[in-house]
Amino acid sequence: MLNKIKPQLFALTNGSFLAMFRILFGLSMAYNELYYIKARLVDDGFFAPSLLFPYTGFEFIKPMSQSNMHSLILLMLLCDILIALGLFFRAACVTFSIGTFYILMLDKGIYNNHIYMFSLVALILAFTNAHNQYSIKSLFTKAKTNLVPVWNVWLLRFQVIVVYFFGGIAKLNYDWIINQEPTKSYLQTSGITNQMLVSFFTYGGIIFDLGIGFALLFKRTRLAAFILVILFNITNHNLFNDIGVFPFVMLATSILFFNPEDFSIFNKKVIEQDKKKKKETTIEEQKNNVVAKSNTPLFENFAMLAISIFVAFQILFPLRFLLYTNDPNWTGENNYFAWHMKSQVRDIKELNFYIEDSNKVKYPVKINTFINPMQILALSKDPRMLLPLGKFLENLAKEKKISTPKITAKFKVSYNNKPAQYLVDTNINLATLQYQYGKNIDWLKPKVE
């Protein structure tokens, strides 16, 4: 089967829109880096808190020094500009991708699906020929070509479809379909209470996410789908204040689904005629040049293996919720790297932590002096973060000469507008909590239905 697919993936296609996307992506990421600087991501996100919440198995990933972290943001900004310019393109993409993923892995408190996506898109771009056109590199290349292997475009299309489709899969639950939550809650914050509009956004959101990527693939539905993408992302931009440039990047990805040959300015015949007038290489010569440089059997086999692994991971990893016997949305076990975008809302009603000494005397802890608001919000969505927090407070108590301290909490949240409930028993010692993948979290209270 792979032998049949390989020739199609390595056939050549017009890469004009791929090059345009490269420019839009680079400029969007540069804006995003400037936002990080303005929002004091390094200072307030990584150095103001007394502890960070790394991912299980990746506790070894630590922040660099404060000055080096600032330098990293500036380096990523430079990489974004180089990506847009198509200069030192592959190195810039790889550096930006690694830097973005590194920042993402430092603390669960800053997790956002769009940061993860930006890292993946940059990684894919690094292996494409998106810098063949509209770039500094193309100005100094004698054998100019607007052709790229088909997989350059299709792998990015695949990634876009994955984001939309699994965002739809995340909505296929009782709360979203029957209770129309969290749609109702999100719309209420914007002053929208009309039930017809709530239902429209609820069920329209599912249909859009599950089908829009595939609608963009077909010529008959592409234009209508593109209009829907515009309306959808502009609506998201206006509804949510925490998604940054994500809607605009998703708008930019839409051009990848169009074929440049469908527009007269990019038509092959027009290009060939223009090239003849300018005595440039013909399309056929371009193909020979590209094939000679890249399409060796070893390269093709390696590329096919890498693409297959990447595609398999992107399909299977978001489906890991099927392995859990409890509700992974409630436990937080499937909130990361699975494209669960705005699929739940949690409102913290009570947040009090205590250190109890051997005489049963309780000392209240001002938790916001140790962790930042982003971490507190993440804590309500991922109760597993109570484990490192409990250990931290236990060590803090021991430093204060409190013997055999007990760490407790009154942590009450409302999940998808349901009655508020405590996440854990108010008398349980947080410092003794344990968690193992594949096993039910016995210390977490069941979700109120």
VENKA-V793166 format. One record per helix or strand. SS is the DSSP state (h for helix, s for strand). FROM is the first residue (numbers start at 1). TO is the last residue. If there is no record, write none. Layout:
# VENKA-V793166
ss->[SS;SS]
from->[FROM;FROM]
to->[TO;TO]
This chain:
# VENKA-V793166
ss->[h;s;h;h;h;h;h;h;h;s;h;h;h;h;h;h;h;h;h;h;h;h;s;s;h;h;h;s;s;s;h;s]
from->[2;12;16;41;66;89;108;113;136;147;150;174;183;195;219;246;260;264;268;283;297;328;346;362;367;373;383;406;421;424;430;444]
to->[9;14;38;47;85;106;110;126;139;149;169;179;189;217;239;257;262;266;277;294;323;331;356;365;369;381;399;415;422;424;432;444]
